[in-house]
């Protein structure tokens, strides 16, 4: 198995193969956290010599692969409910917090020039608001120069945790969206003219290439691709920008200790500074892994990331998990992940 590192920059993907190592870790799933996992993997390999083979295939694919035991761990931005974890013999734990941000491509419009709210965003994706100079958008942006250009909708075509987070937010705001579309990793998009794209990478590329378009991506992809982002009106009625600070504000009230299986949804949280489409991203691993040795190596990687990867996460506008939550996660590893003889695979001492 070789370490495969895909670098996404300005919409160009490059694969770099490294010499095979016995201690390579296999994982697959969400594209939402891929930029930070890639940075962690690069630093971890330099420090330890151990590699990571992570396939950025979307949350739906990651869940399927870990359940099928074809990878050591899966990754998903849609947390599995406790009963599903129990059924499949899995645990899950959050690695970082991030945000989903609307991105647009309108000539002469810069990041932060356009403000949207949840209801307007839902109507855009319902196909009810069709042009950028629609009265609903102009009302939110009285001083912005918005063209009479048709809105080109870009959405994910694969099973996506980013789509789950985005549609969960829209469902929390718009009863019409909730009843007609709902919230899942894959939905039936109302507007037949929408452009489907694979991965956060694909949505970013399509928005960048399509004039008049709107899409939704994790904030790191907006930053890496120099995409134009919008502000959003949050639950407190404040227009906010997606930043590490506003994402952290959305998670300020989260009590992970009272969340069975770490199941927490962080969309549309209260707070004057809270970004309304915030989310944690999660790792899934078997309680009794097929290869205890591989599971131990994977947990060592994430333990290293919690200890040493915070600045790398912050550089990409992710928010590291609080130390109090990391302590809970390590306790979960020690008590839940065991070999066939019931012995703890990774006994964390700190």
C-alpha positions in Angstrom: 0.0 0.0 0.0 1.4 3.4 -0.9 0.9 6.8 0.8 -1.3 8.8 -1.6 -1.6 12.5 -1.0 -3.9 14.5 -3.2 -3.2 18.2 -3.1 -6.1 20.5 -4.1 -5.0 23.9 -5.0 -6.6 26.3 -7.5 -8.8 23.4 -8.7 -5.9 21.2 -9.7 -5.5 17.7 -8.2 -2.0 16.1 -8.2 -1.3 12.6 -6.8 2.1 11.9 -5.3 3.1 8.3 -4.6 5.6 7.5 -1.9 7.4 4.3 -1.1 5.3 1.5 0.5 5.4 1.3 4.2 4.1 -1.5 6.4 2.5 1.0 8.7 0.3 2.9 6.2 -3.2 3.7 7.4 -6.2 3.2 5.1 -9.3 5.4 5.3 -12.0 6.8 3.1 -14.9 9.2 3.2 -15.7 12.9 3.6 -14.1 15.5 1.4 -15.1 18.2 4.0 -12.0 17.5 6.2 -9.7 16.3 3.4 -7.5 19.4 3.3 -6.6 19.1 7.0 -6.2 15.3 6.9 -3.8 15.8 4.0 -1.8 18.4 6.0 -1.7 16.2 9.1 -0.6 13.2 7.0 2.2 15.1 5.4 3.5 16.3 8.8 3.0 12.9 10.4 4.9 11.1 7.7 7.9 13.5 8.2 7.8 12.9 11.9 7.1 9.2 12.1 7.6 7.7 8.6 4.1 6.3 8.7 1.8 7.1 5.8 -1.9 7.7 5.3 -3.9 6.4 2.3 -7.1 8.5 2.5 -9.7 8.4 -0.3 -11.8 11.6 -0.5 -14.9 9.9 -1.9 -17.7 11.6 0.2 -19.3 10.6 3.5 -21.7 8.1 1.9 -18.8 6.2 0.4 -16.8 6.3 3.6 -19.6 4.9 5.7 -20.1 2.0 3.2 -16.4 1.2 3.1 -15.9 1.1 6.8 -19.1 -1.0 7.4 -17.8 -3.4 4.7 -14.4 -3.4 6.5 -12.5 -2.5 3.3 -10.7 0.4 5.1 -9.5 0.8 8.7 -11.6 3.9 9.3 -14.3 5.8 7.6 -15.0 9.6 7.7 -18.3 11.3 7.6 -19.7 14.8 8.2 -23.1 13.2 9.0 -22.8 11.7 12.4 -24.4 8.3 12.7 -27.1 7.9 15.4 -26.2 5.7 18.4 -28.5 2.9 17.3 -26.8 2.8 13.9 -23.4 2.7 15.5 -24.5 -0.2 17.7 -26.0 -2.1 14.8 -22.7 -1.8 12.8 -20.4 -2.3 15.7 -18.8 1.1 15.3 -17.7 4.0 17.4 -17.4 7.6 16.0 -15.5 10.6 17.3 -15.2 14.2 16.0 -11.8 15.4 14.7 -12.3 19.1 13.9 -15.1 21.7 13.4 -15.6 23.4 10.1 -18.2 25.5 8.2 -20.1 25.1 5.0 -20.2 28.4 3.1 -22.2 29.5 0.0 -19.8 30.5 -2.8 -20.8 32.5 -5.9 -19.3 33.6 -9.2 -20.6 37.1 -10.2 -18.4 39.6 -12.1 -17.5 42.6 -10.0 -18.7 41.0 -6.7 -16.1 40.2 -4.0 -16.3 38.1 -0.8 -18.7 39.6 1.7 -20.4 41.9 -0.8 -23.5 39.7 -0.9 -25.6 38.7 2.2 -28.1 35.8 2.1 -30.4 34.4 4.7 -31.6 30.8 5.1 -35.0 31.4 3.5 -33.6 33.1 0.5 -30.9 30.4 0.1 -33.6 27.7 0.3 -35.7 29.5 -2.4 -32.7 29.7 -4.6 -32.0 26.0 -4.4 -35.8 25.3 -4.7 -35.6 27.1 -8.1 -38.0 29.8 -7.0 -35.5 32.6 -7.1 -34.0 32.4 -10.6 -31.9 35.6 -11.1 -29.4 37.6 -9.0 -31.5 40.7 -9.2 -34.5 39.0 -7.6 -36.3 41.4 -5.1 -35.6 39.0 -2.2 -31.8 39.2 -2.8 -31.9 42.9 -3.5 -33.8 43.5 -0.2 -30.9 41.9 1.7 -28.3 43.8 -0.4 -29.7 47.3 -1.2 -26.3 48.7 -2.1 -24.9 45.7 -4.1 -24.7 45.8 -7.9 -26.5 42.6 -8.8 -27.0 41.6 -12.4 -30.2 40.3 -14.0 -28.1 37.1 -14.7 -29.6 33.7 -14.3 -28.5 31.8 -11.2 -26.7 28.5 -12.0 -27.0 26.0 -9.2 -24.1 23.7 -8.3 -24.6 20.9 -5.9 -23.0 17.6 -4.9 -23.7 14.5 -7.0 -22.3 12.0 -4.6 -23.3 10.9 -1.1 -22.0 13.9 0.9 -21.8 14.9 4.5 -21.4 18.5 3.3 -24.8 18.1 1.6 -26.2 16.7 4.8 -25.0 19.7 6.8 -26.2 22.2 4.1 -29.7 20.6 3.7 -30.0 20.2 7.5 -29.6 23.9 7.8 -32.1 24.6 5.0 -34.6 22.2 6.7 -34.2 24.0 10.0 -35.0 27.4 8.3 -37.5 26.5 5.6 -40.6 24.4 6.2 -41.0 24.1 2.4 -37.5 22.8 2.0 -38.0 20.3 4.9 -41.2 18.9 3.4 -40.2 18.9 -0.3 -36.5 18.0 0.0 -35.4 17.2 3.5 -31.9 16.5 4.8 -29.6 13.7 3.9 -26.2 12.9 2.3 -28.0 12.7 -1.0 -31.3 14.4 -1.9 -33.5 14.9 -4.9 -32.6 18.4 -6.0 -35.7 20.4 -7.0 -34.1 22.4 -9.8 -33.5 20.0 -12.8 -31.1 22.5 -14.3 -28.6 22.2 -11.4 -25.0 21.1 -12.0 -24.0 18.0 -10.1 -20.4 17.7 -9.0 -18.4 15.1 -7.1 -16.7 16.2 -3.9 -16.1 19.6 -2.4 -13.4 19.8 -5.1 -15.9 19.3 -7.9 -18.3 21.9 -6.5 -15.4 24.4 -6.1 -14.2 23.8 -9.6 -17.7 24.2 -11.2 -18.4 27.4 -9.3 -15.1 28.8 -10.3 -15.7 28.0 -14.0 -19.4 29.0 -14.2 -20.5 32.6 -14.3 -23.6 33.4 -12.3 -23.2 30.2 -10.2 -23.8 29.4 -6.6 -22.5 26.4 -4.7 -21.7 25.3 -1.2 -18.3 24.1 0.0 -16.3 23.6 3.2 -14.5 26.9 4.1 -11.0 25.5 3.3 -12.0 24.8 -0.3 -13.3 28.4 -0.6 -10.0 29.6 0.7 -7.8 27.4 -1.4 -9.6 28.1 -4.6 -10.0 31.9 -3.9 -13.8 31.6 -4.3 -16.2 34.5 -3.6 -18.1 33.8 -0.3 -21.3 35.2 1.0 -22.3 36.4 4.4 -25.3 34.7 6.0 -27.9 36.0 8.5 -27.7 33.8 11.6 -30.3 32.8 14.1 -29.8 36.0 16.1 -30.4 38.1 12.9 -26.8 39.1 12.4 -25.0 39.0 9.1 -21.8 37.0 9.7 -18.8 35.7 7.7 -17.6 32.1 7.9 -14.4 32.3 9.9 -12.8 30.1 12.5 -14.1 32.4 15.2 -17.7 32.3 14.0 -17.5 28.5 13.6 -16.2 28.2 17.1 -19.0 30.5 18.3 -21.6 28.1 16.8 -20.1 25.3 18.8 -19.8 27.2 22.1 -22.9 25.7 23.6 -22.1 22.1 22.6 -22.0 19.6 25.5 -20.3 16.6 24.0 -20.3 14.8 27.3 -24.1 14.4 27.1 -24.1 13.4 23.4 -24.3 9.5 23.1 -21.9 8.4 20.4 -20.9 12.1 20.0 -24.0 12.7 17.9 -24.3 16.4 17.7 -25.7 18.7 14.9 -24.4 22.3 15.0 -26.5 24.0 12.3 -28.5 27.2 13.1 -27.1 27.6 16.6 -27.8 30.8 18.6 -25.2 33.5 19.2 -24.6 36.9 17.7 -21.3 35.8 16.2 -22.3 32.2 15.3 -21.9 30.9 11.7 -25.2 29.2 10.9 -23.8 26.2 8.9 -21.2 24.8 11.2 -20.4 21.2 11.7 -18.1 18.7 13.2 -16.6 16.0 11.1 -16.3 12.4 12.4 -14.2 9.3 12.2 -15.8 5.8 12.2 -13.9 2.8 13.4 -14.9 -0.7 14.4 -15.2 -1.6 18.1 -13.6 -5.0 17.2 -11.4 -4.2 14.2 -10.5 -6.9 11.6 -6.9 -5.9 12.2 -6.2 -4.6 15.7 -2.7 -3.6 14.6 -4.1 -1.4 11.9 -6.7 0.2 14.2 -3.9 1.0 16.7 -1.9 2.7 14.1 -4.9 4.8 13.0 -5.7 5.8 16.6 -2.1 6.8 17.0 -2.4 9.0 14.0 -5.5 10.8 15.3 -4.0 11.0 18.8 -0.9 12.7 17.3 -3.2 15.1 15.3 -5.0 16.1 18.5 -1.7 16.8 20.2 0.2 18.4 17.3 -2.2 19.3 14.5 -4.1 22.3 15.9 -2.1 25.0 14.1 -2.3 23.1 10.8 -6.1 23.0 11.3 -6.3 26.7 12.2 -4.3 27.6 9.1 -7.1 26.2 7.0 -9.9 27.8 9.1 -10.9 24.6 10.8 -11.5 24.7 14.6 -9.6 22.1 16.7 -11.7 20.1 19.2 -11.5 21.5 22.8 -9.1 19.6 25.0 -12.0 18.5 27.3 -13.6 16.8 24.3 -10.3 15.2 23.2 -10.0 13.7 26.8 -13.5 12.1 26.4 -12.5 10.7 23.0 -9.4 9.1 24.3 -11.4 7.5 27.1 -13.8 6.2 24.4 -10.9 4.6 22.5 -9.7 2.9 25.7 -13.0 1.5 26.7 -14.6 0.7 23.4 -12.0 -0.4 20.8 -10.8 -3.9 21.7 -9.3 -7.0 20.1 -11.1 -10.4 19.9 -9.9 -11.3 23.4 -11.4 -8.1 24.8 -8.1 -6.4 25.4 -7.8 -2.6 24.8 -6.1 -1.8 21.6 -4.9 1.6 22.4 -4.6 2.5 26.0 -4.2 6.3 26.1 -2.3 7.4 29.2 -2.9 11.2 28.9 
